[in-house]
């Protein structure tokens, strides 16, 4: 799980989380010679990041990083096809127009075309990366057809029409009371597959060991042909086989320069999984990968997070290659070392606590490359593996993407923050303690939150019991773990903070401000909240706001026509977070669908339209885009006369378009239709 996902992921103002929510932390901009900002368009800002520590790696370690990044990029087109069945056809046509059009490029129509293509690049498809809504072009179909004609580009039929019509409008539809599979454009299911089909198909799947359930559906597409359901498995020789063979090629090279035997064994199992598609091998790989805690280099690679599946079965392709930040990891190790204390002192029911929290590791890392669902929009933290039984028996690995967080921080200012804080004290707390609170929430969310609690005996996996609410419930539950402990003297006792109360106050201010107000700048007026992480931030904030009304715990203030939320009693708010944590863990442990539906639909979906209109109006004064993503550094091998790699240098791409076109030229291994 990711904190965007993750960490994943988000505004200049305190957008505190997710495991796959693409989040951006809050902080003052710092002046550096390095230019973090590449460009800005529509609602998006493109940034770049450094790779601290890369030059200190040995040549063997640099090769490992290079091979792993190449493996990741080799599967890039898989994510495009997973997102929507026409994405590759549309992208290749638009890129051909972009590179071959010789006409007037000063017109508003051409500028609108450029922006549309960049938005499509950013989202790995024609649906917005966060809202899941289809991106609307600001040029006509006639104009595009003229461009196609002038550049001898072919784009016809449904692939052309869908850019402009009202079909397949939502990539992931999580709405209540609808057929989520049928109404989601994501390409995990053929267009005729229904919720009932999915439930019926997987009800017949029985794991050899019920206590260690296999992740059925994780690495396949479910299609219905002549009324018969069948899986198309992602593997060599199967669906996406051409790209997977390239991934395997680079993973074989990476295995040859593995840092240690355990890392090499894990890479070997990942290769076997890609070759066979066998889900038992996937679990064996995850167990082996989780145990690899030594070395300077680590990675995430495969079909992992299920947020893009409205029913929570299928994993999106993603990779992150990372280098350990030993100094920061040492400082944050204290969180994982005390995981059992946090579990024992949690407000959840004793029956839902783990007797032994095992194998939790936490590191701060520097990203060296990303692809698939992690790029251009990236998490800031990751906790894996996702299988509950592996977490319970073996443990998990949590990382915070330190250089990504630094890039966000260095690319921002605080003007929007000043608009939405209630008073000077709230601003002072955020500016002084916000960064630390943010980092600690990431750590507590990932390391303690996702690793905590257990299911009752006989209760199925959350994708089966909580269905389309599983992701938002899990992210909210992990958020609540972090929030509960952020306002606790234990953090000061452990040496993590100098003033636990002020750090906690800053964290609470930021979360409530974001959950009830500022994240709304990401929505169009009239929209419901649909993205899982935005939902969880709203239902957590709205629940404690309502439950605390009798004691005026959180006060809604109107001043000069503007709305603010002020926390009057942090101690009582801490207790309310504890109560909600207890209930969310009960829902997960018992698989209580009725309760999670009531919680999410009652507090996390609907928006106060008057407040939303006000927030949007207040936000108009700010030029900074609400979403950010990244170009990746380019790793360039240097070779001798024999063709052997002698060094690898880090360079930065010229701009966003240059990198996207280079990726399309170098890593297009899939046909337009798969």
ZAKEZA-95299 format. One record per residue (C-alpha): x, y, z. Coordinates in steps of 0.5 Angstrom, whole numbers, plus 500, padded with zeros to 3 digits. Layout:
XYZ/...
//
This chain:
500500500/502507498/502514502/501518496/496510492/501514497/504518500/500518494/499525495/498533495/496540496/501546498/496546504/496540509/494534505/496529510/495522507/494515503/498509502/497510495/495517495/499521492/501527497/505533497/507535504/507542507/513546508/516553506/520553500/527553500/532556495/537552492/541552485/537546483/531548479/525543482/520546477/520544470/513547468/506548470/499547465/492545467/491543474/498540474/505542476/511538473/517537478/524534478/528530483/535529485/538522487/542523493/548518495/548515488/555517487/557514493/554507490/559502488/559500480/556494482/550498486/550503480/549497475/543494480/540501480/540502472/538495471/532495476/530502473/530499466/526493468/521498471/520502464/520496460/513495463/511502462/505501457/502495461/499501466/497505460/493499457/490497464/488504465/483504459/483499453/484505448/489508451/495506447/492507441/490514443/497516445/501513439/496517435/497524439/504523439/505522432/501528431/505532436/512530433/510531425/505537425/508543421/502548421/501554425/503552433/501559435/493558435/489557441/487550438/494547438/496550445/490546447/492540444/499540447/496541454/491535453/497531451/501533457/495531461/494524458/501523459/501525466/495520467/497515463/491515459/485519458/482519465/484524470/490521475/486523481/479524480/478518475/474523470/475523463/479529461/476534457/479537451/479544449/479543442/474540437/473534434/474537427/480540429/483534431/481530425/484536421/491535425/490527424/490528416/495533416/500528419/498522416/496519423/490514423/485514429/478512428/472509431/471508438/478510440/477517436/470518438/471517446/475523446/469527445/463523447/460521454/462514454/467511459/467517463/469514469/476510470/474507477/466508479/466507486/459509487/454506491/448502488/451501481/454496478/462498479/465493474/460495469/461502469/468503470/472504464/479501467/481495463/481490468/475487466/472486459/466492458/461486459/463484466/459485472/459485479/455479480/460476475/466478479/463475485/461469482/468467479/472468485/467465490/469458486/476460488/479456494/486457496/490451498/491454505/485458507/490461513/494464507/489466502/492467495/491474491/486471486/485476480/491480482/495479476/490478470/484481466/477478467/473477461/467474458/466471452/460467449/457468456/463464459/468468464/476467464/482470466/487473461/494472466/499477466/505473464/511471459/507468453/500471456/497478456/502483456/507478455/512482450/513487455/514482461/519479457/523485457/522486464/525479465/531481461/533487465/531483472/536477470/541482469/539485476/540478479/547478476/549484481/545483487/548485493/547479497/544472496/537474499/536479494/538475489/533469491/528474491/529477484/529470482/522468485/520475481/523473475/519466476/513469477/513473471/514467467/509463470/504468473/503463479/500466485/503462490/510464487/508471488/507470495/513466496/517472492/513477497/516473503/523473501/523480499/520482506/526479509/531482505/533488509/540489508/544493502/543499499/538498494/531496494/525496489/518495488/516492482/510488479/502488479/501491486/496496489/489495487/486502488/484502481/480496481/473498483/472491486/479491489/482485486/487487480/494490481/496496477/503495474/508500478/516500480/520504484/527503485/530506491/537507495/537507502/538514506/542511512/542517516/535518516/533511517/537510523/533516526/526513524/528506526/525507533/518507530/519500528/523498534/517500538/511497534/509492539/508498544/504502539/499495538/499494546/497501547/492502542/485504543/482498539/479492542/484487545/481481541/483485535/490487537/496482535/499478540/506479536/508485531/513482527/518484522/516491521/522495518/522502516/527506512/527513509/530512502/532516495/528514489/532513483/527511478/519510477/514507472/507505471/502507477/508511481/510516475/509521474/504522480/508518485/507516492/511519498/511513502/510505501/508499506/508492503/507487502/499487502/497480504/494480511/497473512/504475510/504482515/502477521/507472520/513475516/512482517/512488512/517493509/515501510/519506506/519514506/521517499/525522502/528526496/521526493/518529499/524534499/523536492/515537494/518542499/523546495/518547490/513550494/511557498/506558504/501563501/495558500/496556507/495563510/489563506/486557510/489557517/484560522/489565526/496566527/497561532/495555527/500558522/506558527/504551529/504549521/510553519/514550525/512543526/508542520/514538516/516534522/508532524/508530516/514526517/511522523/504521520/507518514/511513519/506512524/501511518/505506514/509502519/504502525/497503522/498498516/501493520/496493526/490490528/488483526/482480522/477475526/478468525/474466519/473473516/475474509/479479506/477486506/476486498/471480499/467483506/468491505/468490497/468497494/469501501/475496503/481501500/478508503/477504510/484501510/487508509/482512514/484506519/492507518/491515518/487514525/493510528/498516526/493521528/492518535/499517537/501524534/498527540/502522545/508524550/511517548/513520541/517525546/520519550/522516544/526522542/522523536/520530538/522536543/514538544/509532543/503537544/505542539/507537534/500534535/496540535/500542528/498535525/491536528/490543525/492540518/488534518/482537519/483543515/485539509/479534510/474539511/476544506/482545502/482538499/476540495/480545491/481538487/474537485/469541480/463544484/457539484/462533484/461528490/468525493/470519489/477518490/479513496/484517500/480524499/474520502/478517508/480524509/473527509/470521513/475522518/474529519/467530518/465524523/470527529/467534527/460532528/461527534/465533538/459538537/456538543/463539547/465544541/471540540/472543533/468550531/466552525/467560524/465565519/469571518/468576513/465571509/470566509/470559513/475556518/475551522/478552529/480546534/478548541/480542545/485537542/485532548/478531546/479531539/485525541/479521544/475522538/480519534/481513538/474512538/473512531/480508530/476503535/470502530/474502524/478496526/472493529/469494522/475491518/476485523/469483523/468485516/462489517/459491510/453495513/457499518/463501513/457503508/454507513/460511515/463512508/457514505/454518511/461522512/465521506/462522499/457528499/460535499/457542502/456545496/456552499/462551502/465548496/464554492/467558497/473554497/474554490/473562489/478563495/483559491/483562485/488567487/493562487/497560481/500554484/497547481/493543486/497536483/504535482/508530479/515528476/520527471/525522472/532523472/536519466/541514468/546514462/551508462/558509460/562504457/569502455/571499448/569492450/562495451/563494459/559499463/565503467/560508470/553511470/551518470/545522473/542527468/536531468/531531462/530537458/523537459/516533460/515532453/522530451/522525457/515522455/517522447/523518449/519513453/515512447/520511443/524506447/519502451/513501447/513493447/506492446/501493441/495498441/490492442/492487447/
//
